[in-house]
Amino acid sequence: MNLLEEQVYTNGTNHQRSLVLAYVLWFFLGQLGIHRFYTGRVGSGIAQLLLGVIGYLTAWILIGWLFLFILWIWWFIDIFLIPGMCREPR
């Protein structure tokens, strides 16, 4: 057991997040950034939430597609970032 794990267990809390739950949240609610809230990335979760809401609300005037395109690229990249987000304590 390394020093970080020892500190987590001695405090009586285990901050490890479920990888499966993070991927489920990513798949179903990822365009709202919910998986980032779950992994402790509140700032980027708010950014994804805003991109999604603004993008979907303004898609009918075409500017929203730019927001959604950025969000979808970020959402795809998160596939590879989720394991690290779950391992890293926040």
C-alpha positions in Angstrom: 0.0 0.0 0.0 1.5 3.3 -1.0 1.4 6.5 1.1 -1.6 8.0 -0.7 -3.7 4.8 -0.2 -2.6 4.7 3.4 -3.8 8.3 3.9 -7.1 7.6 2.3 -7.8 4.6 4.4 -6.6 6.1 7.7 -9.0 9.0 7.2 -11.8 6.5 7.0 -12.9 7.6 3.5 -12.3 5.9 0.2 -12.4 8.4 -2.6 -12.0 5.9 -5.4 -14.8 6.3 -7.9 -16.4 3.5 -9.9 -15.1 3.2 -13.4 -18.2 1.5 -14.6 -20.5 4.1 -13.2 -18.4 6.9 -14.7 -18.7 5.3 -18.1 -22.5 4.8 -17.7 -22.8 8.5 -16.8 -20.6 9.4 -19.7 -22.7 7.4 -22.2 -26.1 8.5 -21.0 -25.5 12.0 -19.5 -22.1 12.9 -20.9 -23.3 15.7 -23.1 -24.4 17.4 -19.9 -21.0 16.8 -18.2 -22.5 14.7 -15.4 -19.6 12.2 -15.5 -17.2 15.1 -14.8 -19.2 16.2 -11.8 -19.1 12.6 -10.5 -15.3 12.4 -10.9 -14.8 15.7 -9.1 -14.1 18.0 -12.1 -16.8 20.5 -11.3 -15.4 23.4 -13.4 -15.1 21.4 -16.6 -18.5 19.8 -15.8 -20.1 23.2 -15.7 -18.3 24.1 -19.0 -19.7 20.9 -20.7 -23.1 21.6 -19.2 -23.2 25.1 -20.6 -21.9 23.9 -24.0 -24.6 21.3 -24.2 -27.5 23.5 -23.0 -26.5 26.5 -25.2 -25.7 24.3 -28.1 -29.1 22.5 -28.1 -31.0 25.7 -27.4 -29.4 27.5 -30.3 -29.0 24.7 -32.8 -32.1 25.9 -34.7 -30.2 29.2 -35.6 -27.1 27.1 -36.6 -24.7 28.7 -34.1 -25.5 26.0 -31.7 -23.9 23.4 -33.9 -20.5 24.9 -33.3 -21.0 24.5 -29.5 -22.2 21.0 -30.0 -19.3 20.1 -32.3 -16.8 21.3 -29.6 -18.8 19.4 -27.0 -18.8 16.1 -29.0 -15.1 16.2 -29.6 -14.5 16.8 -25.9 -17.0 14.1 -25.0 -15.2 11.6 -27.3 -11.8 12.5 -25.7 -13.3 11.8 -22.3 -13.5 8.1 -23.2 -9.8 7.9 -22.7 -9.6 10.3 -19.7 -12.2 8.7 -17.5 -9.9 5.9 -16.1 -7.4 8.6 -14.9 -10.2 10.8 -13.5 -11.5 7.8 -11.5 -8.0 6.9 -10.1 -7.0 10.4 -9.2 -8.4 11.6 -5.9 -10.1 14.9 -5.9 
